[in-house]
Amino acid sequence: MIHRRHALGLLAAASILPSKGFADIAPMNSEIREGLAQHFRDEGTRGTFVGYKVDDYLIIASDTERSGEGRLPASTFKIPNSLIAIETGVVQDPDKDVFKWDGIKRANEAWNSDHTLRSAIAVSAFPVYQEIARRIGEERMQKYVNLFEYGNRNIGGGIDTFWVSGELRIDPVQQVDFVDRLRRGVLPVSKRSQELVRDILPVTQVGDAVIRAKTGLTDREHGSLGWLVGWAEKGSVQTVFALNMDCPEPRHVADRMTLAQACLRDIGAI
């Protein structure tokens, strides 16, 4: 696969993927809507939004620069981490396998308890996913990150921290490509693994639409970068999207979903 490096200039091409998807679209099937960027400015921050309208084979972005810039994935990496955990057998059942709390009190109270994979992704339990990554191990983790063609594929910086403070980088366009392959079930892992991960993704109901998406947030040392990646379903209409934004103030953390919904409405996805 050749990933697009400069915003919407080049699109990923993947002849191995069946049927048309994000990675098969010609560059003319993309557009910039600068009005989307206004949502971020209205909230006193900077960010980017990329949406892929599946039925129209159309990619819409808020800008031509940030949409193609690679950044730490933070907790959005819990999506591939979950896939790898199930595929390798580190997790057999996302509702029955229990990760015991290590007894260390953390500021996020929801992390201070035992978790299954489903409950861990719901509260974005970092310690659980650190343990999962350690059990997967560096060799297998690298293998699957390569197979997924995930971002820059660099897991340097510690097996249990590389996605929050290490060398891994992914841009919004690549996020949409990866999530779209998961949505379609064409990633190079079993159908079961993909079905289970699609099922455990957090769900937000918005009127008659459903958003299945994962948040991400880096610490201040690494830029307080907020992510939301996933897809929206409204009837038979599906739209894959990725948003990232600077979160200099606590209120901006909640704005990830608010701004994603505003952008999705603007492009007729919800």
Secondary structure, 3 states (H helix, E strand, C coil): CECCCCCCCCCCECCCCCCCCHHHCCHHHEEECCHHHHHHHHCCCCEEEEEEECCCCEEEECCCCHHHCCECCHHHHHHHHHHHHHHHCCCCCCCCCCECCCCCCCCCHHHCCCECHHHHHHCCCHHHHHHHHHHHCHHHHHHHHHHCCCCCCCCCCCCCCCCCCCCCCECHHHHHHHHHHHHHCCCCCCHHHHHHHHHHCCEEEECCEEEEEEEEECCHHHCCEEEEEEEEEECCEEEEEEEEEECCCHHHHHHHHHHHHHHHHHCCCC
